[in-house]
Amino acid sequence: MKTDEKMNKSEQIRRLIDAGMSVSEIAEYMDVRYQFAYNVVSYHLKHKEKKTL
């Protein structure tokens, strides 16, 4: 999957999770710690849920 190099890592992670990748796949793909990817995804999904309510 291609991501825009101008985006920061958190934005890239948000786009990848929305595209259907798992947290572990994202962490490996982006060469970041699983915990960092998990925290970004968790925060993103919580706020995304609030917007739909």
GROMACS elastic network, one bead per residue, 0.5 to 0.9 nm:
[ bonds ]
;  ai    aj funct       b0    kb
    1    16     6  0.81045   500
    3     6     6  0.87474   500
    3     7     6  0.78831   500
    3    12     6  0.63732   500
    3    15     6  0.82217   500
    3    16     6  0.82817   500
    4     7     6  0.56949   500
    4     8     6  0.88312   500
    4    12     6  0.75444   500
    5     8     6  0.76990   500
    5    12     6  0.86926   500
    7    10     6  0.80291   500
    7    11     6  0.59790   500
    7    12     6  0.62331   500
    8    11     6  0.54746   500
    8    12     6  0.63706   500
    8    13     6  0.88012   500
    9    12     6  0.50577   500
    9    13     6  0.61574   500
    9    14     6  0.86652   500
    9    30     6  0.81282   500
    9    32     6  0.89939   500
   10    13     6  0.50580   500
   10    14     6  0.62305   500
   10    15     6  0.87175   500
   10    36     6  0.89049   500
   10    37     6  0.78584   500
   10    40     6  0.62688   500
   10    41     6  0.85990   500
   11    14     6  0.50353   500
   11    15     6  0.62650   500
   11    16     6  0.86293   500
   11    40     6  0.87865   500
   12    15     6  0.51887   500
   12    16     6  0.61880   500
   12    17     6  0.87067   500
   12    30     6  0.87616   500
   13    16     6  0.50838   500
   13    17     6  0.61527   500
   13    18     6  0.85474   500
   13    23     6  0.86099   500
   13    26     6  0.67411   500
   13    27     6  0.85011   500
   13    30     6  0.82614   500
   13    37     6  0.67377   500
   13    40     6  0.71433   500
   13    41     6  0.71560   500
   14    17     6  0.53204   500
   14    18     6  0.62249   500
   14    19     6  0.86255   500
   14    40     6  0.72167   500
   14    41     6  0.63744   500
   14    44     6  0.68049   500
   14    45     6  0.88858   500
   15    18     6  0.51112   500
   15    19     6  0.61665   500
   15    20     6  0.88938   500
   16    20     6  0.65326   500
   16    21     6  0.57810   500
   16    22     6  0.83338   500
   16    23     6  0.89915   500
   16    26     6  0.69351   500
   17    20     6  0.51897   500
   17    21     6  0.51000   500
   17    22     6  0.64720   500
   17    23     6  0.72173   500
   17    26     6  0.76334   500
   17    41     6  0.70167   500
   18    21     6  0.74716   500
   21    24     6  0.82800   500
   21    25     6  0.61587   500
   21    26     6  0.63981   500
   22    25     6  0.51501   500
   22    26     6  0.61819   500
   22    27     6  0.86374   500
   23    26     6  0.50962   500
   23    27     6  0.61354   500
   23    28     6  0.86270   500
   23    34     6  0.69644   500
   23    37     6  0.61787   500
   23    38     6  0.60178   500
   23    41     6  0.74926   500
   24    27     6  0.50994   500
   24    28     6  0.61914   500
   24    29     6  0.84647   500
   24    34     6  0.61712   500
   24    37     6  0.79715   500
   24    38     6  0.83367   500
   25    28     6  0.52318   500
   25    29     6  0.59230   500
   25    30     6  0.84727   500
   26    30     6  0.59072   500
   26    31     6  0.80559   500
   26    32     6  0.81712   500
   26    34     6  0.81754   500
   26    37     6  0.70051   500
   27    30     6  0.53889   500
   27    31     6  0.56401   500
   27    32     6  0.50050   500
   27    33     6  0.58541   500
   27    34     6  0.51728   500
   27    35     6  0.84517   500
   27    36     6  0.80008   500
   27    37     6  0.58462   500
   27    38     6  0.84399   500
   28    31     6  0.50134   500
   28    32     6  0.66946   500
   28    33     6  0.79727   500
   28    34     6  0.78746   500
   29    32     6  0.80414   500
   30    33     6  0.88806   500
   31    34     6  0.89845   500
   32    35     6  0.84416   500
   32    36     6  0.68623   500
   32    37     6  0.70424   500
   33    36     6  0.53777   500
   33    37     6  0.65734   500
   33    38     6  0.86831   500
   34    37     6  0.52077   500
   34    38     6  0.59944   500
   34    39     6  0.85791   500
   35    39     6  0.60619   500
   35    40     6  0.86404   500
   36    39     6  0.52261   500
   36    40     6  0.63454   500
   36    41     6  0.86651   500
   37    40     6  0.52579   500
   37    41     6  0.61451   500
   37    42     6  0.84995   500
   38    41     6  0.51223   500
   38    42     6  0.58958   500
   38    43     6  0.85056   500
   39    42     6  0.51004   500
   39    43     6  0.61184   500
   39    44     6  0.84287   500
   40    43     6  0.53437   500
   40    44     6  0.60402   500
   40    45     6  0.86136   500
   41    45     6  0.60195   500
   41    46     6  0.85163   500
   42    45     6  0.53168   500
   42    46     6  0.62126   500
   42    47     6  0.87264   500
   43    46     6  0.52546   500
   43    47     6  0.63143   500
   43    48     6  0.85330   500
   44    47     6  0.53443   500
   44    48     6  0.59841   500
   44    49     6  0.85567   500
   45    49     6  0.60310   500
   45    50     6  0.86297   500
   46    49     6  0.52001   500
   46    50     6  0.64250   500
   46    51     6  0.89425   500
   47    50     6  0.50431   500
   47    51     6  0.63928   500
   47    52     6  0.89362   500
   48    51     6  0.52832   500
   48    52     6  0.67226   500
   49    52     6  0.53508   500
   49    53     6  0.66924   500
   50    53     6  0.53433   500
